């Protein structure tokens, strides 16, 4: 230790502390979160203050929470050595420790691989079947489509759609007809009655239409198109249709 460091230590010892606590208590209802703490932290110290699940009146066993989050095998690993997906699962485990009736999650599967995501949602639904309510925000629309019992779409602070994923998809603009048609032109496709939009990629054409059956019938009887496939509007398409600028323009015209 250098002379300068010794002098600094001596000055710190005589200076007033950064934090000085004597008999500190804190209660949250019937829960005594802090029970008479005496603590002094000097200026310039880097101090870690760690708690456990005993803050909560009712807790789930740690082993159970780790298993629910898929972290049992990582129980002895420090947080800093966990991947982004593993740290996300750790946050989920921490939200479960108090055994809450309601969980609010923001982008809960960011950083998780496919297998981890699937396991995560299986655990979420197991909790939901036991009576826990889960509300989550996500930019992975396929997750909302596959795992949410209810989907709420919000645009500029207002709810524009609220229902099951199937109900939300039904609010989108019709269905799509995909077919193989070598040499197809956009003009020819747009000339089909009821066509709303057309995409051509190589020999594959995709047509968006309100009456997909009529379009499919026309393609099969009046064109060389083959290998037809009709698909319902996806949740992503419905999301864009219901929350985009065009949706706002339509609403303004209706009023």
ChimeraX attribute file (.defattr): number of C-alpha atoms within 10 A of each C-alpha:
attribute: neighborCount
match mode: 1-to-1
recipient: residues
	/A:1	5
	/A:2	7
	/A:3	8
	/A:4	9
	/A:5	10
	/A:6	11
	/A:7	11
	/A:8	11
	/A:9	12
	/A:10	11
	/A:11	11
	/A:12	15
	/A:13	12
	/A:14	9
	/A:15	11
	/A:16	12
	/A:17	14
	/A:18	11
	/A:19	10
	/A:20	12
	/A:21	12
	/A:22	10
	/A:23	10
	/A:24	12
	/A:25	13
	/A:26	12
	/A:27	11
	/A:28	11
	/A:29	8
	/A:30	8
	/A:31	13
	/A:32	15
	/A:33	16
	/A:34	13
	/A:35	11
	/A:36	13
	/A:37	12
	/A:38	11
	/A:39	11
	/A:40	12
	/A:41	14
	/A:42	16
	/A:43	13
	/A:44	9
	/A:45	10
	/A:46	8
	/A:47	8
	/A:48	5
	/A:49	5
	/A:50	5
	/A:51	7
	/A:52	8
	/A:53	15
	/A:54	13
	/A:55	15
	/A:56	17
	/A:57	14
	/A:58	13
	/A:59	15
	/A:60	14
	/A:61	13
	/A:62	16
	/A:63	11
	/A:64	15
	/A:65	22
	/A:66	21
	/A:67	14
	/A:68	21
	/A:69	23
	/A:70	20
	/A:71	19
	/A:72	14
	/A:73	9
	/A:74	14
	/A:75	14
	/A:76	8
	/A:77	10
	/A:78	8
	/A:79	13
	/A:80	8
	/A:81	10
	/A:82	14
	/A:83	12
	/A:84	15
	/A:85	17
	/A:86	21
	/A:87	17
	/A:88	19
	/A:89	26
	/A:90	21
	/A:91	14
	/A:92	21
	/A:93	20
	/A:94	17
	/A:95	16
	/A:96	24
	/A:97	20
	/A:98	18
	/A:99	17
	/A:100	14
	/A:101	13
	/A:102	14
	/A:103	15
	/A:104	11
	/A:105	15
	/A:106	11
	/A:107	12
	/A:108	19
	/A:109	23
	/A:110	15
	/A:111	16
	/A:112	18
	/A:113	11
	/A:114	10
	/A:115	8
	/A:116	17
	/A:117	18
	/A:118	15
	/A:119	13
	/A:120	20
	/A:121	18
	/A:122	14
	/A:123	16
	/A:124	19
	/A:125	17
	/A:126	13
	/A:127	16
	/A:128	14
	/A:129	10
	/A:130	10
	/A:131	11
	/A:132	15
	/A:133	15
	/A:134	15
	/A:135	12
	/A:136	13
	/A:137	14
	/A:138	14
	/A:139	10
	/A:140	12
	/A:141	14
	/A:142	14
	/A:143	14
	/A:144	19
	/A:145	19
	/A:146	12
	/A:147	16
	/A:148	17
	/A:149	12
	/A:150	15
	/A:151	21
	/A:152	15
	/A:153	16
	/A:154	14
	/A:155	15
	/A:156	7
	/A:157	7
	/A:158	8
	/A:159	11
	/A:160	14
	/A:161	18
	/A:162	13
	/A:163	13
	/A:164	16
	/A:165	21
	/A:166	17
	/A:167	15
	/A:168	23
	/A:169	21
	/A:170	16
	/A:171	16
	/A:172	20
	/A:173	19
	/A:174	18
	/A:175	20
	/A:176	26
	/A:177	22
	/A:178	22
	/A:179	22
	/A:180	19
	/A:181	19
	/A:182	14
	/A:183	13
	/A:184	17
	/A:185	12
	/A:186	13
	/A:187	9
	/A:188	9
	/A:189	21
	/A:190	14
	/A:191	9
	/A:192	15
	/A:193	12
	/A:194	15
	/A:195	19
	/A:196	16
	/A:197	13
	/A:198	18
	/A:199	13
	/A:200	19
	/A:201	8
	/A:202	11
	/A:203	12
	/A:204	18
	/A:205	22
	/A:206	19
	/A:207	23
	/A:208	23
	/A:209	22
	/A:210	15
	/A:211	16
	/A:212	20
	/A:213	14
	/A:214	14
	/A:215	21
	/A:216	22
	/A:217	12
	/A:218	14
	/A:219	19
	/A:220	14
	/A:221	9
	/A:222	9
	/A:223	13
	/A:224	13
	/A:225	21
	/A:226	15
	/A:227	10
	/A:228	17
	/A:229	12
	/A:230	17
	/A:231	12
	/A:232	17
	/A:233	19
	/A:234	20
	/A:235	23
	/A:236	16
	/A:237	15
	/A:238	22
	/A:239	20
	/A:240	14
	/A:241	16
	/A:242	22
	/A:243	17
	/A:244	12
	/A:245	12
	/A:246	12
	/A:247	15
	/A:248	14
	/A:249	10
	/A:250	11
	/A:251	10
	/A:252	9
	/A:253	8
	/A:254	7
	/A:255	5
